[in-house]
Amino acid sequence: MRLGRIASLLTALALSVSVFATGCSKDEKDKEKKTTTTAVAKGDVPTKDDGSVQKELTALEVVKEMGNGINLGNTMEAYGHGSLPVDTDTVYFETLWGQPETSERMIQGMKDAGFDSIRIPVAWTNAMDYENGDYTIQKHWMDRVETIVNYALDADMYVVINDHWDGGWWGMFGSATPETREKAMDMYVSMWEQIADRFQN
């Protein structure tokens, strides 16, 4: 059973991560505290059973609850889009830089070793035909990222996902031409709308 200790963390314009915390009205909070609130393992900061961190937490309190973190590096951010089609098997990319395919056992091992949060860097454009104006992230790619996220949630870990390396597409923001900068922003917004929609829960 998922204990719901994730704070949905998504990127800011500089492709850093920001926390999305959900909340409810005071009456709803009072009711939930009586019926559905659980204590986080390392402290008394409450989380709700739906997985969201309560709104009144400060950024410092969230970070404290995240505890020790680990990076799932060289897996989902391994980049090969320049030479491979968007429908390439996710396992090919995930193992492209020498890492094994991520398993539930591996993630549980990280939790057992004392890590309470995990960063999953992702190269979303591996599964996006953005050069031709299609900013759709292919379903098989989203499915694989979600599978890994769920491994971590099942291990009662906080999860951070972001856009990392990704062939350096974000360099378009520094283009001398406004058309290229506009294309970069359109792609950025589309990418994060899709990610936020997929991982909102």
N, C-alpha and C positions, 0 to 999 in steps of 0.2 A: 504494500500500500504506500502510495506517495505521501510523504509528510508535508509537502508543500513549502519548502524553504527556498524557493527560487525568487529572486528579484529579476524581472525581465530587464535585461540590460541591452541597450541598443546604441548605435553610434551617433555622435554629434557631427557637425559639419566637418571638423578636422579628422573625422573617422576615428574619434576616440569614443569611449563608451559612456552612456548616461543611464541612469536608473529610472525605470518607469514603475511607480508604485501606485496601486489603486487603493481606493478607500470607499467609505460610505458615510451616510449622515450620522450625527451624534446618536440618535435613537437606535439606528441600526447597529452602530458600534457597541453600544451598551448591551444590546440584545445578543450580539455575536460573542462578546466577551464572556457572557454567561453560558453560552451554548456550544461555541465552536472554536474557541481560541486555545491554542496549544503553546507551550513554552519552547523556545529554541534551546537546543542542547547546551550552549555555552552561556546562557544568560536568561534574563526574564523579559527580553524584548519579544512581544507577542507577534505571531503570524497567524493568518487566517487559513482555514482548511482549503480554501480555493487556491492557495499558493502565493497570494499577494502579501507583500510586507505592508503593515499598516501605515497609513499616510503620515502619521505624526512623527515617524522616525526621521532623524536628520541623516544626512549623507554619512557622517562619521559613525552613527549607530549602525547603519547598514553595512559599512565597511568592516566594523568590528565583528558583526555577526558572520560576515563572509569568512573570517578566519584565515587559515593558511590556504594559499592558492597554488594551482599547478596549471601549466600550459600544455595543451594537446598539440604540440608543434609539428610542423612538416607533414600534416595529414590533409585536412580539408582545404588548406591554403596552398597546397602544392599546385603550381600553375603550369598548364600545358595548352591553354586555349588557342594560342597562336598557331599551333600545328594540328590540333585535334577538333573534331566537330562537337557541337553542344550536346549531342546525345551519347557521348562516350561514357562507358560504364564508370560509375563513381569510384569503384575500387581501383581502377587504373590510376586515377588522380591521387587517391588517398595513399597509395603505396609508391607513387612516382619518385618521391624524394627519400626512399629507403625505409620508411616506417611500415610496420605491419598494419593490416586492416584492424581498425579499432573494434574491440569486443566489449561486451558487458563485463566480463571478468577483469579486463584491464582497468576499466573505470572503477569497479568495486575495489580493486587492489589499490588504486590511488586514494580512495576514501579510507580504506583500512590502514593506509600508511600515514593518515593524519591530515589529509587535505579536505577542506570543507567547501572549496569553490574551484571551478575549472573554467578556463578560457578556451573556447573553441574558435580559433581564427579560421576564416573561410574566404576562399576566392570564388565569389558568386559568379563572376563572368565566365568561369569554366563552362557554365551551363546557360549562357546568354549570348544571343547573336546580336550584340549591341552595335557592331560595325555596320550592320544593315538596318539599324533603327529599331530592332526588336529587343525590348528590355525585359522580356519575360524570362524569369528564372525557371528552368525546366523542372517539372514535378519530381523526376527521379533524384535530382540534386537536393531539393527541399526535403524529400522523404529521408534521404540518408543523413542529412544534418539533424533532422528531428529524431531519428533513431538514436543518434549519439547523445543528443540532448536528453532524451528519455532514459538512457543508461545512467546519466548523471543524476537526473531527478529521482530515479529509483534508488540510487545510492544516497539520497538525501543531501545533495550538494547544490550550492548556488551555481548558476551557469551564466557565463558571459559569452555572447557571440558578437563577432564584429566582421568588418571587411578588412582583410589583411593582405598586403602585397598586391595580389590580384592583377599582376602584369603592369601595375603602375598606371591604370586607366585614369586615376584621379589627377594625373599630371595635366589633363585637359583643362582643369580649372585655371591653370596658369597660362593658357594659350593667349597669343596676341589677338586672335580673332574672336569677336563676340559670339559668332555662330558656334564655335567649338566649345566655348564656356557655357553657352545655353544648353548644348547637347549634354555636357557633363552634368549640369544641374538636373535636367530632365531624367537622365539615367539614374542619378543619385536618388532623387525623390521616388522614382518608380521602384528601384531596388529596395529601399527601406520601407515603402508602403507594403510591398509583397512580404518582406521579412516580418514586419510588425503584425500584419494580418495573420500570417501563418503561426507566429509564436505568441500571439496576444494572450493565450491562456496558459 
